[in-house]
C-alpha cells in the first residue's frame, strides 16, 4: 500500500532565461563593461552583425554603445551621433574604417533617439553593403567596399574611445559572425537566442542580476563589469528558452508530454510557444527511485522490516494506521494482539507494508511448549500434541537434517506415518500465519 509519494520538481533554465528580469545600467560618468580583445571580435575578413536593446537617459558627446575602435575611430563602433551640424544628429550610428583612412562608412537609424524609451538597434556589415535596423525595420544602408581594420582595443560596452560614456541601459547584446537577414533580426528581437545558434559568437542577456561578471551564453567571452549595475527595468523581449525540468520521483512519473516514465530519463523534450511566438524547449532530467522493500520478517512476537532504510514508523492497522509513538526502529515488538504495519522511508520515497496479524495469546501457548511430538525417538507413527489449540495453522513440514522439505501437510493432522523415512535426524516444522516452531525428532 503506497501512503505517500515524494516528488521533487526543480525547473532550471540554461542557455537562456525564463523571463527578462534584468538589464545593465550605465551612469554616463565612468561605467562600462570590458569583454577583452578576443580574436572572435576580429571582423577584418568576415561579415558580422551586432546589436542590442538600448534605452538612452541623456545625451553626451558621441556616447558609446558598443565599441571596438580606437581614439582615431579605426575599427568599428555603435553609438549616437552628437554633432549638431550633422543632419543625423542624435540618431543611432554604426560606423567603421579601413586601414586606409579616411575610408569609412556610416549607417544611421531613421529617427533620433527618444530619451527613456527602449529601442532595438541592429547593424549588419558585409563587404559592399552595410545596413542599420531600428526596431526591426531597415533604416539606412551604405555601399562601402573595404574591409574593416582590426584594432588592438578591447570590445567595450557603454563607452566610446575618443568619445564618452553612455548614460542609459542595455539588454540582450548579440554579436554574430554572419550577416543576419531582416527576418532573423526580427525573430531575435523578441525571441532571444539560446546561445548555441550557428554564427552566434557572443550573447549577453545580463540575467545574472548581481556580481561583476557579464556571462556570455555562448561560453566564449565573459565581460568584466566596471561600475555598471543591474536594474529591473527591461525591454519587452522574451527568449527562446531551454528549461531543464529536474524531477526526482518515486517508482514512476507522468510528465507534461503525457508519458509515464518508470526509469530515469534525461532526453525527453517538449516545445511550447510563449506569448511572443518564441519556442520554449523543456527538457526532462528525471531520476526514478524505487520504493523501499516492504517485506517484514516475522519472528513472533517481534516484527522486523527487511529493508535497511533511513526511517521507520510502525503503525496500528486496527486504529486506522495510527502512529505507534516511539516505535521508529527497524524491529518492533507488539505488546497486545493486533495488526501492524511499518512505513519505510528510503531516498525520499515512502512506502507502507501490508498489515501483519500478531496473536499474542496463541503465541504464548505456542512458545510455552503446549505443542510437542511423541514418541521421540520414533519408529513408525509420530504424534503431535496440542495441535487442536492452534487456530492459525498454515501447514506442517517434515525437514531433513540437510534442510530439504520431505513432506508438507496442509491440514491439522495429529498422527503422521513416517515408516518410510530412513533412520536419522529430522525436524518437524509447524507453521502458523504469524509464527513457526521447529521440533527435532529422531527416526529409528
N, C-alpha and C positions, 0 to 999 in steps of 0.2 A: 504493500500500500504506500503510495507516494503521498507524503503530507506537505512537502514543501519543495519548490523548485527555485533555486537561487540563480538568477541570470544577471550578469554584469554587462551592461552595454555602454561602450565608450566610443563616440564618433570623433575621429581625428582627421582634420583636413591637412593634406600635404600638397605641395606644388601649387597651391592656390589659396583661396580664402573663402570661408563660408559666407562672409559679408564684408563690406568695405567699412571697417571700423576706424581706420586711421589714415591721415595724410601727414606730410612733413612740412613744418612751418619755419620760414626764414625771416629774420628780423630786419634785413636790409642794411645791417651795420657790419657784421663780421661772421655771419653764419654761412656754412657751406658743407657739402659732402664731397670727399675725395675718393675716387674709385681707382686711382693709380694709373700707370701708363702701360696697360696691358697691350700686347700685340693684337688682342681682339678688337681694339679701337683704331687699328691702322687700316684706313679705307683708301689708301693711295692707289690701290689697283682693283678696287671692287665697288660695287654698288652697296648702298645701305639705306636704312630707314630709321628715323629717330623721332621720338615724341613722347608726350605725357599729357596729363591733365594739369592745368595751372590756374591759379587764382591770384591776380595781382592786387597788392594792397595799395601801394603808392609808387609813383614812377621816379626813378633816379637815372642819371646818365648811363645809357647803354647797359641796363641791368642784365646780368647773365642768367639764363635759364639752364641750358646745357652747353658746356664749353670744352672744346679740345683745340684751342688756338692760343697763340702767344700774344704778347703785348702789341705786336705789329699785325695782328689779325691773320697770321699764317696758320692754316689749319681750317677748322670749321666750327661753327657755333650757332646756337639758337638763342635769341634774345628779343628785346623790344627796341625798335628804332627810337632814338631820343634826340633827333636833330630837327628843331623847329623849322629849318629851311628846307627840309625834305618832304616831298608830298606824301611819303609813307610814315611820317612822324607818328609815333605811338601805336604803330602796327607791329605785330609779331614778325620777326625776321629770321630767316635761315640763310646763312652765308658761308662761303668757303673760298679758299685761294689755292692757286697752283704754286709751284716753285718759281714761276716767272712772274713775280709781282710787277704790275698791278692786275694780273689776270685773276678775276674773281667773279662770283655770281651772287645774286640776291633774289630771293623769292619771299613774298610777304603774305600775311593774312589780308583779306579784302576789307576788313573793318579794323578800327582802332580798338585797343583793349578796353574792357569795361571793368572798372575797379570793383573788387569784392564779388566777382562772378566767376564761377568755374567755366572754363572752356577747354576744349580738346585741341591740341596742336600737334601736327604730324608732318614731317618733312621727308621727302624721298630724293635721293641722289642717284642718278645714273649718268654715265659719261654721255653727254649730249643732251640730257634732259634733267631738269630739277623741278620739283613740284612742292607746293605748300598746301596742306589740307587744314581747314579750320572747321571744327565741329563736324568732321566727316565729309565736308564738301570741298572740292578743289577751289583754291582761292587765286593762285597765280602759278605761272610756270616760267622757266628760263631755259635757254638752249646754249649751254656753256660746254665747250668741247675740250676740256682739260681734265687732268687728274688732280685730285686734292692732295696737297702736300701733307705728309705726316710730321707732326712735331713731337718734341720730347716732353711737352707739357702733359700733366695728368688730366684725366677726364674729371671735370668739376661740375657739380650741380649747385646752382644758386649763386654763382659768381662768374664774372667775365674778366679774363686777363686784359688789362688795359681799359676795362670798363668799371662796373660797380657791382655791388651785392644786390641780390633780389629781395624785395620786400613782398612776401606773398607765400603761397603754399603750392606744393607739387604732389601729385599722386600718380601711380601706375606708370613709371618711367620704363620705356621699352627701347631696345636697340636691336636691330636686325642687320644681318649682312646680306640681305636680299631686298630688292625694291618691292614693297607691298603694293598691291592694287588698291583702288578705292574701295572695292567691296571688302577686302581684307581689313583695311583701315577702319571701316565702319563696323565690322564684326568685332575687332579687338578694342574698339572704343568703349563698348558696353560689356562685352564678354571677354574679360581679361584672359591672357594666355595662361596655360598651366605651368609652363616653364620648360617643356621638352619639345616644343614645336621646331620643325626644321627651319634653320636660318636664324632662330632667336638666340642671340649671344649674351643678352643681358635683360633681366626683368626684375624690377624692384617695386613691390607693392606697399612697402612701409607698414606692414601689418604687425611688425614686432611690438609696437606700442610703447616701448621703453628701451633704454640702453643706448650705446654709441656705435652700433653696427647696423648698417642697412644691408639686409640679406638679399643676395642675388639668387632668385629662384631657379636660374639655370646652373647654379653652383660654379659659376666662372669667376665673378669679381664682386666680392662684398665691398661696401663703401664704409669709410670712417666718417662718422658724423661729428662735425665741429660746430657746436653751439645750437644747431637747428633742433627743434623739439617736435614731438608728435602731437597731433591735435585730432579731435574727433570730428572736425568739420571736413566732410569728404564730398567728392563729386558723385553724380548719380550713376556710378558704374557698378557693375557686378562682375562676377568671374565665372569662367569655366572651371568648375570646382571638381577636384578629385578628393573625395571624402573616404577615409578609411574607417569603416564601421567595425570596431573591435568588440567582439562578443565572447564572453565565457559562459557556456551553458551546460546544463546537466542532461546527459543522455541524448537529447535531440533538441533541435531549434528550427522553428519556421521563420524564414527571413521574408523581407519585403518583396522578393521575387516569387513568393508563393510556394517555394520548395521547402521541404522539411529535410534538414541535414542531420545525419546520425554519426558522421565522422567530421573531424576538423577540416576546414576549408579556408584558403586564403586567395582564391582566384575568381570566385563568383562576382559578377558586377551587374549593375542596372544603370540605366541612363534616364535621367529625368530632365525636364525643361523648366527653367525658372521664369520669373516674370519678365526678364529681358530677352527671353528666347535663347538663353545660353544653355548648353548641355552641362548638366551636373552629373558626374560619374561617381557612383558609390560602389566601393569595393569592399567585399566582406573579408574580415580577418577573424575567423571563427575557431575557437578551441572548445571541443566537446570533451567533457569529463564524465566518465561513467558513474552511475550511482554506486554507493558502497554495497558490499555484500551484506545482506541482512540475515544470513543464516545464524541460528542460535544453537550452541552446543548445550544439550540438556544433561546436566549431571545433578538430577533432582536431589535435594531441593534447590540447588543453585542453577542459574541460567547464565551462560557466558556468550557474549557476542563474538562470532567467529572473525569478524573484521577488526584488524588493528587500525584504529582511526584517531582523529583529533578530538572527538567529542561523543559522549553517550548521554542519553537521558532515558531512564526506564519509565514506563507508562503503565497505568492500571486500565486495562481494556474494559473491565466491568464498570468503570466510572467514567465512560466517555473519553478514554485515552488521557485521563488526567495525569499530570506530572507527579511522580513519587518524589517528594522533597528529599534532597541529599543523595539520591541514587544516580550517580553520574560516572560510575566506574564501569569497566568492561564486564565485570561479573556482578550479578545481583542475586541475593538470596531472599525470597519472599518469606514473610512471617505469618501469612494466612493463605488459605486456599483461594485461588482466583485465576484470572487470565492476564498474562503480562506480555508486553512488547517493549522494544527498545528503538529509539530514534538515534540514528548514527549519522554523524557529520564527518565528511571527508572531502578536502579540497573545495570547500564551498558548496558541496551538494549534500542534501539531507534526504535520507530515506528511512522508512519505518518497517520493522519486521512484522511478520504475522504474529498473532496472539498465541501464546503458548499456555496451555492449561497446567496448573500445578495443584494437585490434590494432596494436601499435607496429611490428612487423616489416613488415606490409603498408603501413603509413603511411609508413615510411621510403622504401620503394620508390616510393610514390605521390608523395611530396614531392620525391624526388631525380630527377624527370624521366624515370623509366622509361616513363612514359606520355606520348605526344605524337601529333600529327597530321601528315600529309604527303599530297600536296604542299601548300604554303601560300605563295602563293595557289593556288587550286584552281578547275578549271572544271566537272568533272562528278563524279569519283569521289574521295571523301575517305577516306583510310585512317587507322586508329588503331593505333599501335604499343604494345606492352606490355599489351594488354588481357587476354591469356591469364593474366597473373600475378595478376590481381585475383580473389580468392575471395569477396568480399562485395559484388559489384556489384549495385546496385539497378536502375538504369536509366541511359540516355544521352539527353540532351536537346539539341536544336539551338534556340538562342535568338536572336531578332533583336536588333539594336542598341537597340531600344526596350524590351527586356525581355520580349517575348512568346515563349512556348514554341511553336515551329512544328512540332516533331516529337519524339516520345518513343519510345524503343526499350527494350523490357523484356528484351532478350537481348544476349548478347555478340556483337555484330556488328562485325567489324573493317573492313568496307567499307560505306560509305554513299553512295548515289547522291543528289547534290544538284543535278542538272542543272536541275530546275525552279525552283530558287531564283533570284530576280533578283540581279544583281550588288550587292555591298555587303559591309558588315562583319557578321560573325556570331560566335556563341560556341558552343562545344561543351562541355557540362557533363556530367561523369562523376560520378554519384552512387553512393558506397558506403554501406553501412549506418552507418558511423561517420565518414564524411568525404565531401568533394566537391572536385572540381578543375575549374576552368573554363579552357578554352584558346581563345584568339582566332584566327580564321582569316578570310581574305578570299576571296569568291566573285567570279571574273572574269565 
